[in-house]
């Protein structure tokens, strides 16, 4: 009975999380499309609005790979299969968010630079290398049930790969990069209030979306393992 109440409580909490995520998504869409001001130092009238999706998606990608790093360290210390599952599922969600973070600036670049990609942009290129690394990480995780040797290798890769995250994050500040500076209020030198608030709501939205996707992916992972167990038992008979 206690387990049933706990399960019902978890289900209720997840429904609340989903409802909150949808509400924040509506608020973010209104702020990004209609409320945030146009920025005059860009060529295209509305191209800068892409950043209201790009920046939060990039943040959530870093968060996802950070969870993969933490879970990988957890696995190397404990050999707990739950840690391996969290690391792998978080990396999968991070790849989805990373794809958004990579596609959105190419749309902006087409409007501002006339091309979709410029390899001399250090931040964009390092982020692409980061995305490729975690693509290889996922390729290394073959099959529904990861074997111990594969899990150990994945954990090592999950730790090593995280070194690319601070490189990607700091590239526009410390390396030669064409990445635009933050959208600033010329009179104060900082982010305009409407811009910073819209970005903050976007970060909250992408964090919530990450949690929703991670929880659902972990549920799916458990279902895949259950189906695999049933298949093995059927074949053993």
Secondary structure as UniProt FT lines:
FT   HELIX           2..30
FT   HELIX           31..35
FT   TURN            40..41
FT   HELIX           47..50
FT   HELIX           51..78
FT   HELIX           81..112
FT   TURN            119..120
FT   HELIX           122..140
FT   HELIX           148..161
FT   HELIX           163..174
FT   TURN            186..188
FT   HELIX           193..236
//
